[in-house]
Amino acid sequence: MTILVTGATGQLGALVVERLLELVPAEQVAVSVRNPEKAAHLKAKGIDVRQGDYSSPESLEKAFAGVERILIVSGTEAERLQQHKNAVDAAKKAGVSFIAYTSVANAPNSSLSLAADHKATEAYIQASGIPYAFLRNNWYIENEADGIKATAQGAPIVHASGAAKIGWAARRDYAHAAAAVLAGQGHENAVYELSGKLISHDELAAIVSSVSGKEVQAQNLDDAAYAKMLVGLGLPEGAAAFVTGFQTAMREGALSVESNDLEKLLGRPQQPLAEVIAALIG
């Protein structure tokens, strides 16, 4: 059996590969990367490094040849829906027998702006006829790194999500869950809502306080004030509006998805947020 991870030099993909090497022999692991030179460290571990670019269907067909199980890590570029379709088409042509895809929490019904691409990708995978597992990741606690680090200088954790609760978890936990699905059995046509324990920004601030030993407050702004703050920090107005949209969706409950799927796949409790925050603070 050959398991292939796309985007293996990215933040999530690298952690998935790291965990896979603890679960299966290196000769069963392959990776698809844009620039194989950046994956030389993986090749040195006995991993089959292949060149593959989401924007180049021909390269994907070659990269996926002889692969049974594949992880399609969602792209970050504007045209990512087409890129995802390219990957699914290539997987079908290569005879891949299982696709795991990193989606987003409650993708079909989410008000997050990025959810539309995930919803469409999930539908495309289902239409392909290839057995699948959708890994609907909630929010990475690492997404809050800048705000958490700023508290060391006395800044509050600024947000616009009101009292909404969010299922933050460590990126490593999401990666380990993905590796468990890739290396395991019985995940065909499964949908996993991968969420940490739901907490609010006020509760997050309390955890940061306990780690840092300094009193940290959460400051809730309205959307206009939040966007203005981002512009003041140097973001273009369009980008500020885009990021503010995430906060709006959070306030509407887009990430308030309660589930124990993450810990089930991990076979253990999620990594305590305090541990991740301590590492972020340094």
VMD Tcl script that draws the C-alpha trace (Angstrom):
set ca {
  {0.00 0.00 0.00}
  {1.27 3.45 -0.92}
  {-0.05 6.53 0.88}
  {0.58 9.93 -0.71}
  {0.38 13.31 0.97}
  {0.07 16.45 -1.16}
  {1.58 19.72 -0.01}
  {4.01 17.80 2.17}
  {6.34 20.74 2.69}
  {3.51 22.92 3.99}
  {2.73 23.42 7.67}
  {-0.02 20.80 7.89}
  {1.28 18.34 5.30}
  {4.70 18.17 6.94}
  {3.12 17.20 10.26}
  {0.96 14.55 8.58}
  {4.07 12.97 7.02}
  {5.91 13.12 10.34}
  {3.10 11.20 12.01}
  {2.72 8.70 9.14}
  {6.33 7.68 9.61}
  {5.39 6.59 13.13}
  {2.49 4.49 11.82}
  {3.74 2.84 8.62}
  {7.13 2.04 7.03}
  {8.73 4.88 5.08}
  {8.59 2.86 1.85}
  {4.79 3.07 2.03}
  {4.83 6.87 2.09}
  {5.01 9.15 -0.93}
  {4.64 12.91 -1.20}
  {3.67 15.27 -3.96}
  {5.34 18.68 -3.88}
  {5.82 21.55 -6.28}
  {9.56 21.69 -5.71}
  {11.17 18.33 -4.89}
  {14.37 20.09 -3.83}
  {12.51 21.44 -0.80}
  {11.63 17.86 0.16}
  {15.19 16.50 0.12}
  {14.94 15.89 3.86}
  {11.96 13.61 3.25}
  {13.75 11.69 0.51}
  {16.62 11.13 2.93}
  {14.15 9.35 5.22}
  {13.22 6.89 2.48}
  {10.06 8.66 1.33}
  {9.17 8.65 -2.36}
  {9.27 12.33 -3.36}
  {7.32 13.19 -6.49}
  {6.80 16.45 -8.35}
  {3.19 17.54 -8.54}
  {1.48 20.90 -8.94}
  {-2.26 21.40 -8.42}
  {-2.27 23.72 -11.45}
  {-0.65 21.06 -13.68}
  {-2.97 18.05 -14.18}
  {-0.29 16.16 -16.10}
  {2.15 16.41 -13.20}
  {-0.52 15.18 -10.79}
  {-1.32 12.14 -12.91}
  {2.34 11.15 -12.80}
  {2.64 11.91 -9.09}
  {-0.40 9.82 -8.18}
  {0.57 6.76 -10.26}
  {0.53 3.56 -8.21}
  {-0.95 5.26 -5.15}
  {-3.80 3.63 -3.21}
  {-4.61 6.29 -0.60}
  {-4.14 10.03 -0.89}
  {-4.51 13.14 1.23}
  {-5.56 16.22 -0.72}
  {-4.55 19.16 1.45}
  {-6.75 22.10 0.49}
  {-5.00 24.83 -1.44}
  {-4.67 28.48 -0.50}
  {-4.74 30.18 -3.89}
  {-7.68 32.01 -5.46}
  {-8.22 29.29 -8.07}
  {-8.05 26.48 -5.55}
  {-11.42 24.93 -6.44}
  {-10.15 24.18 -9.94}
  {-6.90 22.95 -8.42}
  {-8.82 20.57 -6.16}
  {-10.78 19.30 -9.17}
  {-7.49 18.72 -10.99}
  {-6.29 16.60 -8.07}
  {-9.51 14.57 -7.92}
  {-9.46 13.98 -11.69}
  {-5.84 12.86 -11.53}
  {-6.62 10.53 -8.63}
  {-9.42 8.94 -10.62}
  {-7.22 8.45 -13.69}
  {-4.47 6.96 -11.51}
  {-6.85 4.47 -9.91}
  {-6.54 5.89 -6.39}
  {-8.88 3.93 -4.11}
  {-9.33 6.44 -1.25}
  {-9.22 10.22 -0.90}
  {-8.96 12.10 2.39}
  {-9.60 15.82 2.00}
  {-8.96 18.64 4.48}
  {-12.18 20.63 4.54}
  {-13.63 23.13 7.00}
  {-16.10 22.84 9.86}
  {-19.70 22.27 8.76}
  {-18.70 22.98 5.15}
  {-22.13 22.58 3.52}
  {-23.82 25.10 5.82}
  {-21.01 27.40 6.93}
  {-21.15 31.16 6.47}
  {-17.34 31.35 6.26}
  {-16.33 32.84 2.92}
  {-13.85 30.03 2.31}
  {-16.48 27.33 2.89}
  {-17.96 27.56 -0.61}
  {-14.82 26.06 -2.19}
  {-14.77 23.28 0.40}
  {-18.44 22.48 -0.14}
  {-17.92 22.31 -3.90}
  {-14.80 20.17 -3.52}
  {-16.59 17.72 -1.25}
  {-19.38 17.40 -3.83}
  {-16.85 16.86 -6.61}
  {-15.11 14.11 -4.66}
  {-18.43 12.40 -3.98}
  {-19.33 12.58 -7.67}
  {-16.01 10.94 -8.59}
  {-17.13 7.67 -7.04}
  {-13.86 7.30 -5.11}
  {-14.35 6.39 -1.44}
  {-13.46 9.38 0.73}
  {-13.12 10.88 4.17}
  {-13.81 14.56 4.71}
  {-11.68 16.02 7.49}
  {-13.61 19.14 8.43}
  {-11.05 21.02 10.47}
  {-12.19 23.72 12.86}
  {-9.79 26.63 13.61}
  {-6.08 26.19 14.31}
  {-5.02 27.78 17.59}
  {-1.89 28.82 15.66}
  {-4.13 31.20 13.68}
  {-4.20 33.33 16.82}
  {-0.40 33.39 17.19}
  {0.10 37.09 16.43}
  {-2.59 38.18 18.86}
  {-1.34 35.84 21.56}
  {2.25 37.05 21.16}
  {1.10 40.68 21.34}
  {-0.26 40.10 24.83}
  {3.33 39.98 26.04}
  {3.42 43.74 25.36}
  {0.17 44.28 27.24}
  {-2.21 44.10 24.29}
  {-5.64 42.52 24.70}
  {-6.83 39.71 22.44}
  {-8.89 41.69 19.97}
  {-11.76 40.06 18.11}
  {-15.23 40.69 16.73}
  {-16.83 37.32 17.41}
  {-18.86 38.30 20.47}
  {-19.51 35.46 22.88}
  {-19.38 32.77 20.19}
  {-17.45 29.61 20.96}
  {-14.79 28.18 18.66}
  {-13.28 24.71 18.44}
  {-9.61 25.67 18.47}
  {-7.11 22.81 18.38}
  {-3.42 22.41 17.62}
  {-2.38 22.02 13.99}
  {-0.46 18.92 15.05}
  {-3.69 17.34 16.32}
  {-5.43 17.90 12.99}
  {-2.40 16.40 11.24}
  {-2.35 13.36 13.50}
  {-6.06 12.79 12.87}
  {-5.43 12.89 9.12}
  {-2.57 10.40 9.45}
  {-4.80 8.06 11.46}
  {-7.36 8.06 8.67}
  {-4.75 7.51 5.96}
  {-3.05 4.64 7.77}
  {-6.20 3.07 9.16}
  {-9.21 1.24 7.80}
  {-12.96 1.71 7.99}
  {-13.04 5.39 7.05}
  {-14.69 5.05 3.64}
  {-17.28 7.75 2.92}
  {-16.89 9.20 6.42}
  {-17.35 12.82 7.43}
  {-15.41 13.93 10.49}
  {-16.10 17.22 12.24}
  {-12.71 17.81 13.83}
  {-13.08 20.27 16.65}
  {-11.40 21.00 19.91}
  {-13.34 21.85 23.06}
  {-15.53 24.86 22.31}
  {-14.44 28.02 24.10}
  {-14.96 31.76 23.67}
  {-12.34 34.47 23.20}
  {-12.84 35.39 26.87}
  {-11.96 31.82 27.84}
  {-9.00 31.89 25.46}
  {-7.75 35.07 27.14}
  {-8.01 33.33 30.51}
  {-5.83 30.48 29.26}
  {-3.25 32.95 27.94}
  {-3.30 34.68 31.33}
  {-2.67 31.41 33.12}
  {0.27 30.61 30.85}
  {1.90 34.03 30.82}
  {1.22 34.99 34.42}
  {-0.09 38.35 33.17}
  {-3.71 39.44 33.16}
  {-4.94 39.31 29.58}
  {-8.32 40.64 28.49}
  {-10.35 39.90 25.38}
  {-11.63 43.01 23.62}
  {-14.69 42.58 21.43}
  {-15.15 45.14 18.64}
  {-17.89 45.60 16.10}
  {-17.07 44.75 12.50}
  {-16.36 48.33 11.43}
  {-13.97 48.95 14.31}
  {-12.25 45.62 13.75}
  {-11.72 46.32 10.06}
  {-10.44 49.82 10.89}
  {-7.96 48.32 13.34}
  {-6.65 45.95 10.67}
  {-6.21 48.81 8.20}
  {-4.33 50.68 10.91}
  {-2.01 47.69 11.19}
  {-1.20 47.94 7.50}
  {-3.71 45.65 5.78}
  {-5.28 46.92 2.57}
  {-8.99 47.64 2.95}
  {-9.99 44.63 0.85}
  {-7.88 42.26 2.92}
  {-9.18 43.81 6.13}
  {-12.76 43.26 5.00}
  {-11.95 39.64 4.10}
  {-10.41 38.91 7.52}
  {-13.25 40.70 9.29}
  {-15.63 38.39 7.47}
  {-14.12 35.48 9.37}
  {-14.96 37.20 12.64}
  {-18.52 37.84 11.47}
  {-18.97 34.19 10.59}
  {-17.51 33.13 13.93}
  {-19.97 35.41 15.71}
  {-22.77 33.74 13.76}
  {-21.63 30.35 15.05}
  {-19.76 29.04 12.00}
  {-17.11 27.41 14.21}
  {-19.36 26.46 17.12}
  {-19.41 22.85 15.98}
  {-19.39 20.48 18.94}
  {-17.90 17.09 18.16}
  {-15.61 14.47 19.68}
  {-14.47 13.15 16.28}
  {-11.00 14.66 16.73}
  {-10.27 12.84 19.97}
  {-11.79 9.62 18.58}
  {-9.37 9.65 15.65}
  {-6.46 10.66 17.87}
  {-7.23 7.97 20.42}
  {-6.35 10.52 23.11}
  {-7.45 13.94 24.38}
  {-6.57 16.96 22.27}
  {-3.31 18.67 23.16}
  {-4.10 21.23 25.87}
  {-4.27 24.70 24.36}
  {-2.14 25.95 27.23}
  {0.77 23.83 25.95}
  {0.48 25.23 22.43}
  {0.13 28.77 23.72}
  {3.19 28.37 25.93}
  {5.19 27.35 22.84}
  {3.81 30.29 20.85}
  {4.75 32.74 23.59}
  {8.16 31.13 23.75}
}
mol new
graphics top color blue
foreach p $ca { graphics top sphere $p radius 0.5 }
foreach p [lrange $ca 0 end-1] q [lrange $ca 1 end] { graphics top cylinder $p $q radius 0.2 }
display resetview
